[in-house]
């Protein structure tokens, strides 16, 4: 394999990896569900539902942390 072919192969692998990551990101529960993102005191809150008691929520110091916490809570909630 030539150096040029090796570079093209690596570029194709990187592109495929990026596409898989993008697809996975789009399928995260906080993106799929109609969540709201808001501040709650000194934390961010991602909420699915009308309130904390009846819905699913995630909290964090940033919207990203709150969305990841929400995803964990979502899976914990739906598992028996």
Secondary structure as GFF3:
##gff-version 3
##sequence-region A 1 80
A	DSSP	alpha_helix	3	26	.	.	.	ID=ss1
A	DSSP	alpha_helix	29	32	.	.	.	ID=ss2
A	DSSP	beta_strand	36	40	.	.	.	ID=ss3
A	DSSP	beta_strand	43	48	.	.	.	ID=ss4
A	DSSP	beta_strand	56	60	.	.	.	ID=ss5
A	DSSP	alpha_helix	63	78	.	.	.	ID=ss6
###
